[in-house]
Amino acid sequence: MGRTDLVRAYELVFPGVTEGGQDVVRVTVTDRTGPGGHPVYEDATGIIQAEISNRSEVRVLATGAGQEPAHGVTARPLSG
């Protein structure tokens, strides 16, 4: 990708998915860009994919038929 300011990994926080809490999923950058032109990140399984802007704005992408992308997801950049 060539960008030195690119965050390599994020934690995606899904609010209220589990009773009384939230689910957190680690995603890493891919070589793809999303519909908004920002990098696409995915989890180790490839099931969770999200386009994340340089301002940590998240657009969760559908990866299967009938899947509805989650809303209200936030991204926390990870170092290293």
N, C-alpha and C positions, 0 to 999 in steps of 0.2 A: 504494500500500500504506500509505503514511502513517507507517510506523515509521522513526524517525530512527536507531535502532540496527541496522537491517537491513544486513547485508553485501551489497553489490551483485554481487560476483564472488568465485569461489573457483577454486583449482586442485584438481582431483581427481587423486589419485595411486592408480593401479592397480598393485598389487605383482605382480612376476614375470610380467607380460604378455609382455615381450620378453626374449630370452635375456640373462641377466646384468644385468637392469635393471628399470625400471618405466616405465610410460607416464603422462604427465601431460597432462590435458585441462583447458582453461579453460572454466568455465561461468558464466553470468550469470543473475540472478534473473528470473523470469517473474511474471505476475500470478496464478499458480495456487498452490494449496496441495496437499500430498500427503495420503496416508491418515492420517498422524500429526498433521496440522494445521500442519505447518511449510512454509515456502516451497519451491517447486520451482525448480530451476536447470537450465539446459540449455546444451549447446554450440552453436556456430554452425550446425551442421547439423540440430539438433533430435533427433538420434539418441540422444545420451547425455543422460539426464535423471535428476536425483537430488533427493530431498527432503533438506534439510540443516537440522538444528536449530540453535538459538542456541548450543549447546555443540559445534558442528561434527560432530555425529553424522550419518553418511551412510546413506541408504537409496537405492540405485540402483533406478530404476524401469524395468520392461520397456517398450519402445516398439514392439515388433513381435511377431508370432506366433512362438512357439517360442524366443524370446529368454530366456535365463536371466540375471537380474541378477547382477552381480559382487559378491563378498563381500570384506571386508578393505580396502575403499577408504577412504582418508582424505581430509580436506578441509583445505586451507590457505587462509585468507582472504587476499584481495588488497585492497590499498588503492587508492582512486581509482576 
